[in-house]
Amino acid sequence: MTKILDAQEFIYNGNDLGAVYSKENTIFKVWAPTVDKISVIVYESFDDCLGKKHEMIKGEKGVWELKLIGNYKNKYYNYLVLNDGIERETPDIYTKGASANGEKGMIIDFSSINPDNWANHKRPAAINRTESIIYEIHIRDFSSSEYSGMKNKGKYLAFTEKNTKTPIDVITGLDHLKDLGITHVHLLPVFDFASVDENTEEYNWGYDPYLYNVPEGSYATNSHDGTVRIREFKTMVQALHENGINVIMDVVYNHTFTKINSPMDILVPKYYYRTDDYGNYTNGSGCGNEIASEKPMVRKFIVDSIKFWAQEYKIDGFRFDLMALEDIATMKEIENQAKSINSNIIIYGEPWTGGPSSLSQNMQMKKGSQKGTQVSVFNDDLRNALKGDSDGASLGFVNGGKGFELEIKKGIVGGIKYNNDICNFTQNPGESINYVSAHDNLCLYDKFEKSNPHNTPFEREKMNRLALSIVLTSQGVPFIQGGTEILRTKQGNYNSYNAGDMINKISWNRKSVFLETYEYIKGLIALRKSQKVLTLDNENDVRKSLKFLDSPCNSVAYELTSTFAGDYDNLIIIHNANNNEIKFIIPDTDEWIIIANELEVNVLGVCKGDKTCQSDIIVPAISSIILCK
C-alpha cells in the first residue's frame, strides 16, 4: 500500500495542510488516503474535555477537508480517525501549536502572539558559513546552575536576560555569549518532544520528536496555554538576534518517539516509516523506527516543516540528527528551499546512521555525499585525530598520541584535496564542521581526565586550549560544545541525555577558575573573525593561500598568505603537541609579531612575554604560537 501511495494520483503539492486560520474561517486539511473517516474535534480551551465534532470530507489526492465559518483564534483541535473499525484521536502532524504534552493541537493566530517588533526586529548581518562560529547548548543547561544569575532557569526566557553574573560578579548568560564572540547558538531539540512530562522538571536532551512544528512546552513558563511557548520562543530568538547571534535548531527528522501511537502512523499507517519486505519497521535510527524521507509526502512534510521554522520563527540554521538517514534528494531540496527563504541559513548534520538502515547506501547523506553543496557535515576524522576516541583512554594529537600530523593537516585544510597525501571528504572547506566535542560522549575536560590521569591539571587545561586553537584556526566551520571554553565537566558521564541538571548544567562558577582559558578562546575567536584568510570556502583559494612548513615531530606548522583588505599579509601558525618545548625555524629572516603564545591571544600583539621574533622561536609544550607580519 505504501508503494501505491507514492503514485502521482496521491501526491498533494498544496501548501495548506494543517489548520489555516483567518478571522472569517479556519480551513483544515489532512492527507490520509487510506483511512475510512476523519472528523475534527474543536476544543474551546486546553482544559476542555468534551469538544465539538465536525466531520471532514475526502477529496482528491487523499486529502480530507473541513471549513469552519467563524473566528476560531487560538482554540484547540484534534482529528478523530476511523480505520479498520477502530477510532483513535490524534493531533495533526502539521499542527503549529499544542497544549501540554501535545495532547491537543492548536489553531494559531500568530499575529496575536508575536512579541513587540517581531516582524521588523534586527537580525545579524549575513556571513559566509566559514565565518560562522557555532556554540552548541541545551536550553536547561544554559541557565539551571545556582551560579548562573538568571531568573528564568531552564527556560527560553533565560536567553533574553542581560547583566547576569555569578555571586562573585563574573559575567554569565547572554552577555557571556556576546563577549565570547560566537556567531551562532545551536540549540539542542526545541520542537515538541515526548520524553518528558511538560508539567514536571524532568530532563532530557529531546531527541524524541512528537509534534515537529510546535515549540517544546517544558521550556516555557506555562506549558498548558499553547500561546505562551510560541511567544517565549520568539522572544528568545529576537533577543539573540538583536545581540548579533544567529539561532540554529537541532532537528530530528530521522525517527519519532513512538511509531504505532504516533500521529503519523494513526493518520497513514506505516507510510511515514521505512519497513522491510514483511512490513516490519526498520531501525536505522537505533530508536525503534526510521522515517522514510525518500517517499514524496514524507519529503514534503520535512521540507514544509523546515520552511515553516525558517519563515515563522526566523530560524537561521538547521543541524540534522543522523543525517545519513535522510536521503540525498531530500537534503538537496531542503537546501534549495531554505536558501530561497534566507540565503544566510546554515545547514549541517551527522553523516552517519544509528544502525543498519533499509535506505540504500547510495541514497544516504553520508560523508562525501555533500560534495559541492551548501550542506556541511561533522568532521569526526579531525575530532578523533585531536583527542583519540570519544569515551575511552586512547590518545590523539593534543593529549600525547603519536603520528597524527597528517590527519591534523587534513583537518586544517577543511578536508579538501590539498594534494595526493593531504585529502579527505570535502570539495570546499565549508562542508566540514570542525569540532573536538559535542553533547554526545565525554566532555573534553572529562575525556582528558580519563585518558591523561598522570598529566597535571594545568597540562590537561593546555590540551583543552590546544584542541580548540586547532579547531578555531582551521579552514571550515568551527563548532564548540557549550562550556568547553570554561572546561565544562559532566563528572565523567558520557551519555547524559536524561541525567538531569546536576550533571548537565553549565557550572558558571568554573569561569572564574579557568578565566585565563576563557580569555584565550575568546582571543582566538576574535583573531579568526579579523582574518578573512582563516575563513576561505574555495578549495583553490586554500591551496593558493596555505603552505605547510617543516616542524619537529608531533607538531604542525603552516603559513597563510593573504591579499584581503584588513588581513595581515602573512600568518604562521604552529601547534606543538609535545610535552616539551620545540624550536621552530622561521623560513625567512624578517621580524614577525607574536599575536598568540601559550598565555594569550591578541590580534594586535601579545602583552605577556616576547613581542616579536626573528629567524626562530621557542614553542612551549602543548601550545600554539601564531605570528604575523
Buried (B, 14 or more C-beta within 10 A) or exposed (E): EBEEBBEEEBBBEEEEBBBBBEEEEBBBBBBBBBBEBBBBBBBEEBEBEEBEEBEBEBEEBBBBBBEBEEBBBBBBBBBBBEBEEEEBBBBBBBBBBBBBBBBBBBBBBBEEBBBEEBEEBEBBEEBBBBBBBBBBBBBBBBBBBEBBBBEBBBBBBBBBBEEBBBEEEBBBBBBBBBEBBBBBBBBBBBBBBBBBEBEEEEBBBBBBBBBBBBBBBBBBEBBBBBBBBBBBBBBBBBBBBBBBBBBBBBBBBBBBBBBEEBBBBBBBBBBBBBBEEEEEBBBBBEBBBBBBBBBBBBBBBBBBBBBBBBEBBBBBBBBBBBBBBBBBEBBBBBBEBBBEBBEBBBBBBBBBBBBEBBBEEEBBBBBBBBEEBBBBBBBBBBBBBBBBBBBEEBBBBBBBBEEBBEBBBBBBBBBBBBEEEBEBBBBBBBBBBBBBBBBBBBBBBBBBBBBBEEBEEEBBBBBBBBBBBBBBBBBBBBBBBBBBBBBBBBEBBBEBBEBBBEBBBBBBBBBBBBEEBBBBBBBBBBBBBBBBBBBBBBBEBBBEBBEBBEBBEBBBBBBBBBEEEEBBEBBBBBBBBBEEBBEBEBEEEEEBBBBBBBBBBBBEEBEEEEEEBEEEBEBBBBBBBBBBE
